[in-house]
Amino acid sequence: MYDYSTLVTILSCTAVFKQGCHPRYNSGPVALKVTAAPPLPLASRRRGEGEEEGLRVDHEGDRERATASLCDGTVHPTIHEARVYALVCPHPSIPVFVECIEDAFDTSCFLTKEHHRGVRRLPVLVTQFVKAASLDRFFYSFPVLRWSIAVQVAHQVANVLQHVHSKGVVYGDLKLPNVLLGSEGHVWLVDFASAVILHSGVAVSEKRRAVEVEELARGITFHLRAPELFSTTQTPGTEAVLKHPFMVDFWAFGAFLLELLTGRPCLGAFAERSGKYTREELQAKAMEGCSLAKQRYGGAKGPSQR
């Protein structure tokens, strides 16, 4: 059904391909994302947001659709991500969601051999293909980003996060590889597999007031997790829930800015984790990052900074 001849990205259990055209999208090529990850618990989606025997999300106007199957109380990560895309689109900094439909896929394409199970029917997420590069790749060529670009990126990321929150979604895994920078400084936010849906236009009384720590922490890169996502910060005997889950994205945005401006992990090393530090120690770490950023940019904010 789909064309998997042009590989764009391949990971242990995920592969992304480029397809030249699609009947449901007339503005250029599309991206095909296939994941072999195990299903997520049904708690990761709210009953009533999809059909019990399958998922079908229709957009008004162009009637874009997501269709896939649920089974045994679990939902495949690709189906979950498609539902998030359907909620947060359209937005100028989010690739257009086209559809999510099962297709026969050769699992030998995945890097990890444990996922090699021959040709299997897997859900395929289809979105707009954007010609852009992830921010972490820019540091290979430009150790210090131009100040004007850094400010523009920060502003656009804050804007798209505000939009995502307005749709009742916690993004979760905000990091340089998930932010793409295109021509003329246009920013794209991708990879919503780790997002958590709190509500989707339902009545206020039906909105989720809290989220389990494990549900939100599961898909967030280890060194970028907020302190409240570590078990060491939980009070013994209390329920492991987050009463203010959106705050996780506020922490992530601060960590994202430090990495963007310093070119290093927000806490100094990938092996570090926020859960082992006190509030005062974390504040000292943040100030250390701010000092490094100031040194890198030399206090100058002119267009000559690279």
JOMOBEL-V944566 format. One line per field, one symbol per residue. ss: DSSP state (@ for helix, = for strand, . for the rest). phi: phi as a letter, one per 30 degrees, with the letter a starting at -180 (. if undefined). burial: # if it has 9 or more other C-alpha atoms within 8 Angstrom, else .. A space follows every 10 residues. Layout:
ss->???
phi->???
burial->???
This chain:
ss->......==== ...======. .=..=....= =====....= =@@@...... =..=====.. ....====.. =..==.@@@@ @@@@@@@@.. =..=..==== ======@@@. ..@@@...== ========.. ..==@@@@@@ @.....@@@@ @@@@@@@@@@ @@@@@@..== .....@@@== =.@@@.===. .....==... ...@@@.... ==@@@@@... .@@@..@@@. @@@....... ==....@@@@ @@@@@@@@@@ @@........ ...@@@..@@ @@@@@@@@@@ @@@@@@@... ......
phi->.cccdcdcbb bebbbbbccd aadcbcckdb cccbbcdddc edddbddjdb ddclbbcccd jdhdbcbacc ahibbdeddd ddddeddddc adcbeddcab bdadbddddd ddddcdbidb dbdcdcbedc dabddddddd cbebdeedde dddedddddd dededdcibc djcdaedccc ccdhidcbcb icdcdbcdab iddedcdddb bdeddddecc eedcddeddc ddcddeicdd bcdbdddddd dddddddddd ccibeecjad ddbddccddd dddddddddd ddddddchic bddddc
burial->......#..# ..#######. ##..#..### ######...# .#.#.#...# ...####.#. ...#####.# ...####### ######.##. #.######## ####..##.# #...##...# .########. ..###.###. ...####### .###.###.# #.###.#### ########## ##..###### .######### ......#..# ###.###.## ..######## ..##.....# .#..#..##. ###.###### #######... ..###.#... .#..##..## .###.##... ....#.
